[in-house]
Amino acid sequence: MSDPNQAPEAEREERWQVLTQLEEWLETPMLVLSFVWLSLVLVELVWGTSGVFELLGTIIWIVFIAEFVLRLVLAPDKLNFLRRNPITIVALLAPAFRMFYVLRFLRLARGLRLVRIVGTANRGLNALRKSFDRRGLGYVLGATVLVTVLGAAGMLAFEPAREVEGGFESYGDALWWTAMLVTTMGSGFWPETAEGRLLALLISLYGFAVFGYITASFATFFIGQEAKSRESDVAGVGDLAALREEIALLRKELQGRRPD
């Protein structure tokens, strides 16, 4: 007589296998769509949207929803799956509230735009992470560029000079300001809107978290280059290897001289 508990366990294992295979099969197409979506959001924030771009964005958004729903259906533990993807869920729901732009609920619309920016950044970072085999300096630099470029577009949308005194005149100005914020240097302008302040806070937290890592990586690289020089005061790998060999020979010599 078979154990009834084995059937649910076998079904869970089968669902995990199917879900893993599906994610592997969809990985490349979803990566491409994620970068296209990122480009469309940037264009909308900086230059505004058009009919063709809006239609393309809607199609990609529907594909994202279908992919998420399919993964949710296949997931053995659906509640845990939802708990692990809160940003994705909110980002997928945000575009559905575009009607608030038409109804002129400006405050809610600006808040939804901020949610969309954060969700787009999250999807872009996930796409970058999957594009790199290892989370090394290349991934961190790519993520920093993504956060800076998208953050600048968001700051221009929230803090334009036509609406905010001392705001940004162009995307170039917003990009320079955001780059200064990421490098923790800062500038003389501080956001006036609530959405702009929150976005600036998120950007500064990211910069604080990764700037030290980037600085340490470059310092390690230059120290390594310096260590390769024979005339350098920094001990290199060859010097350390030679020192180990001398210590090993010295130990053998001392053991040979040890009295019986």
C-alpha positions as CSV (number, residue, x, y, z in Angstrom):
1,M,0.0,0.0,0.0
2,S,1.5,3.4,-1.1
3,D,2.0,6.2,1.3
4,P,-0.5,9.0,0.7
5,N,2.0,11.6,1.7
6,Q,4.4,10.7,-1.1
7,A,1.9,11.9,-3.8
8,P,1.8,15.5,-2.7
9,E,5.6,15.5,-2.2
10,A,6.1,14.0,-5.7
11,E,3.7,16.6,-7.1
12,R,5.7,19.4,-5.4
13,E,8.9,18.1,-6.8
14,E,7.4,17.9,-10.3
15,R,6.1,21.4,-10.1
16,W,9.5,22.7,-9.0
17,Q,11.1,21.0,-12.0
18,V,8.6,22.3,-14.4
19,L,8.9,25.8,-13.0
20,T,12.8,25.7,-13.2
21,Q,12.6,24.5,-16.8
22,L,10.1,27.3,-17.7
23,E,12.4,29.9,-16.1
24,E,15.4,28.6,-18.0
25,W,13.4,28.6,-21.3
26,L,12.1,32.1,-20.8
27,E,15.3,33.6,-19.4
28,T,16.7,35.1,-22.6
29,P,13.4,36.4,-24.0
30,M,12.5,38.0,-20.7
31,L,16.0,39.6,-20.4
32,V,15.5,41.2,-23.8
33,L,12.0,42.4,-22.9
34,S,13.3,43.8,-19.6
35,F,15.9,45.9,-21.3
36,V,13.4,47.1,-23.9
37,W,11.0,48.0,-21.1
38,L,13.8,49.9,-19.4
39,S,14.4,51.9,-22.6
40,L,10.7,52.7,-23.0
41,V,10.4,53.9,-19.4
42,L,13.5,56.2,-19.9
43,V,12.0,57.6,-23.1
44,E,8.7,58.3,-21.5
45,L,10.3,60.0,-18.4
46,V,12.6,62.2,-20.5
47,W,10.8,63.0,-23.7
48,G,7.2,61.8,-23.1
49,T,5.3,58.9,-24.6
50,S,3.9,58.4,-28.1
51,G,1.3,56.1,-29.6
52,V,3.7,53.5,-30.9
53,F,5.9,53.4,-27.7
54,E,2.8,53.3,-25.5
55,L,1.4,50.4,-27.5
56,L,4.7,48.5,-27.3
57,G,5.0,49.2,-23.6
58,T,1.4,47.8,-23.1
59,I,2.2,44.6,-25.0
60,I,5.4,44.1,-22.9
61,W,3.5,44.8,-19.7
62,I,0.9,42.1,-20.7
63,V,3.7,39.6,-21.4
64,F,5.2,40.4,-18.0
65,I,1.8,39.7,-16.3
66,A,1.3,36.5,-18.2
67,E,4.8,35.3,-17.3
68,F,4.3,36.1,-13.6
69,V,0.8,34.5,-13.5
70,L,2.2,31.3,-15.2
71,R,5.0,31.1,-12.6
72,L,2.5,31.6,-9.8
73,V,0.3,28.8,-11.1
74,L,3.3,26.4,-11.3
75,A,4.8,27.4,-7.9
76,P,4.1,24.7,-5.3
77,D,4.0,27.3,-2.4
78,K,2.1,30.2,-3.9
79,L,2.1,32.3,-0.7
80,N,5.8,32.1,-0.4
81,F,6.2,32.9,-4.0
82,L,4.1,36.1,-3.6
83,R,6.1,37.1,-0.5
84,R,9.4,36.8,-2.4
85,N,8.1,39.1,-5.2
86,P,6.5,42.2,-3.6
87,I,8.2,44.8,-5.8
88,T,7.4,42.9,-8.9
89,I,3.7,42.6,-8.0
90,V,3.4,46.4,-7.2
91,A,5.3,47.2,-10.4
92,L,3.0,45.1,-12.5
93,L,-0.1,46.7,-11.0
94,A,1.1,50.3,-11.3
95,P,0.6,50.7,-15.1
96,A,-3.0,49.6,-14.7
97,F,-3.7,52.9,-12.9
98,R,-2.8,55.1,-15.8
99,M,-6.4,56.3,-15.7
100,F,-5.5,58.5,-12.8
101,Y,-3.4,60.6,-15.2
102,V,-6.6,61.3,-17.2
103,L,-8.6,61.9,-14.1
104,R,-5.9,64.3,-12.9
105,F,-5.3,62.8,-9.6
106,L,-1.8,64.3,-9.7
107,R,-0.5,63.2,-6.3
108,L,-1.6,59.6,-6.8
109,A,-0.3,59.6,-10.4
110,R,3.1,60.9,-9.3
111,G,3.3,58.2,-6.6
112,L,2.5,55.5,-9.1
113,R,5.2,56.9,-11.4
114,L,7.7,56.5,-8.5
115,V,6.5,52.9,-8.0
116,R,7.0,52.3,-11.7
117,I,10.5,53.7,-11.6
118,V,11.5,51.5,-8.6
119,G,9.9,48.4,-10.2
120,T,11.7,49.1,-13.5
121,A,15.0,49.5,-11.7
122,N,14.3,46.2,-9.8
123,R,13.6,44.4,-13.1
124,G,16.6,45.9,-14.8
125,L,18.9,44.9,-11.9
126,N,17.6,41.3,-12.0
127,A,18.2,41.3,-15.8
128,L,21.8,42.5,-15.2
129,R,22.4,39.9,-12.5
130,K,21.3,37.1,-14.8
131,S,23.4,38.5,-17.6
132,F,26.6,38.2,-15.6
133,D,27.9,34.8,-14.6
134,R,29.3,36.2,-11.4
135,R,28.3,39.2,-9.3
136,G,31.6,41.0,-9.6
137,L,32.7,44.5,-10.4
138,G,31.2,44.3,-13.9
139,Y,27.7,43.7,-12.4
140,V,28.1,46.5,-9.8
141,L,29.3,49.0,-12.5
142,G,26.4,48.1,-14.8
143,A,23.9,48.4,-11.9
144,T,25.4,51.8,-11.0
145,V,25.0,53.0,-14.6
146,L,21.4,51.7,-14.6
147,V,20.5,53.4,-11.3
148,T,22.1,56.6,-12.4
149,V,20.5,56.8,-15.8
150,L,17.0,55.8,-14.6
151,G,17.3,57.9,-11.5
152,A,18.2,61.0,-13.5
153,A,15.1,60.4,-15.7
154,G,12.9,60.1,-12.6
155,M,14.4,63.3,-11.1
156,L,13.8,65.2,-14.3
157,A,10.1,64.0,-14.3
158,F,9.6,65.0,-10.6
159,E,11.8,68.2,-10.4
160,P,11.5,70.0,-13.8
161,A,12.5,73.6,-13.9
162,R,9.1,74.6,-15.2
163,E,7.4,73.4,-12.0
164,V,10.1,73.5,-9.3
165,E,12.3,76.6,-8.6
166,G,15.9,75.7,-9.3
167,G,14.9,72.4,-10.9
168,F,16.4,70.6,-13.8
169,E,16.5,72.3,-17.2
170,S,17.4,69.1,-19.2
171,Y,18.2,65.5,-18.8
172,G,21.9,66.3,-18.9
173,D,21.5,68.4,-15.8
174,A,19.6,65.7,-14.0
175,L,22.2,63.1,-15.0
176,W,25.1,65.2,-13.6
177,W,23.2,65.8,-10.4
178,T,22.3,62.1,-10.0
179,A,25.9,61.1,-10.7
180,M,27.1,63.4,-8.0
181,L,24.6,61.9,-5.6
182,V,25.6,58.4,-6.4
183,T,29.3,59.2,-5.8
184,T,28.3,60.8,-2.4
185,M,29.6,64.2,-3.5
186,G,26.2,65.9,-3.7
187,S,25.4,69.3,-5.0
188,G,23.6,72.6,-4.0
189,F,20.2,71.5,-5.2
190,W,17.8,69.5,-3.0
191,P,14.4,68.1,-4.3
192,E,11.2,70.0,-3.4
193,T,8.6,67.3,-4.1
194,A,7.9,64.3,-1.9
195,E,8.5,61.9,-4.8
196,G,11.7,63.6,-5.7
197,R,13.0,63.5,-2.1
198,L,12.1,59.8,-1.8
199,L,13.8,58.9,-5.1
200,A,16.9,61.0,-4.1
201,L,17.0,59.1,-0.8
202,L,16.9,55.7,-2.6
203,I,19.6,56.8,-5.0
204,S,21.8,58.1,-2.1
205,L,21.4,54.8,-0.2
206,Y,22.4,52.8,-3.2
207,G,25.4,55.1,-3.7
208,F,26.4,54.7,-0.1
209,A,26.1,51.0,-0.3
210,V,28.2,50.4,-3.5
211,F,30.6,53.3,-3.8
212,G,32.9,51.8,-1.1
213,Y,32.9,48.5,-3.0
214,I,33.8,50.1,-6.3
215,T,36.6,52.2,-4.6
216,A,38.0,49.1,-2.9
217,S,37.9,47.1,-6.2
218,F,39.8,49.8,-8.0
219,A,42.3,50.1,-5.2
220,T,42.8,46.3,-5.2
221,F,43.4,46.4,-9.0
222,F,46.0,49.2,-8.7
223,I,47.8,47.5,-5.8
224,G,47.9,44.3,-7.8
225,Q,49.4,46.1,-10.7
226,E,52.0,47.7,-8.4
227,A,52.8,44.3,-6.8
228,K,53.7,42.9,-10.2
229,S,56.6,45.3,-10.5
230,R,60.0,44.0,-9.2
231,E,60.9,47.5,-8.1
232,S,57.7,48.0,-6.1
233,D,57.7,48.2,-2.3
234,V,54.5,46.1,-2.3
235,A,55.0,42.4,-2.0
236,G,53.7,40.5,-5.0
237,V,52.6,36.9,-5.5
238,G,56.0,35.9,-6.7
239,D,57.7,37.5,-3.7
240,L,55.4,35.6,-1.3
241,A,55.9,32.3,-3.1
242,A,59.7,32.8,-2.9
243,L,59.4,33.6,0.8
244,R,57.4,30.4,1.4
245,E,60.1,28.4,-0.3
246,E,62.8,29.9,1.8
247,I,60.8,29.2,5.0
248,A,60.3,25.6,3.9
249,L,64.0,25.1,3.2
250,L,64.9,26.7,6.5
251,R,62.6,24.2,8.3
252,K,64.2,21.3,6.5
253,E,67.6,22.5,7.4
254,L,66.6,23.0,11.1
255,Q,65.1,19.5,11.1
256,G,68.4,18.1,9.7
257,R,70.4,19.7,12.4
258,R,68.1,18.5,15.2
259,P,70.0,16.1,17.5
260,D,68.9,12.5,17.7
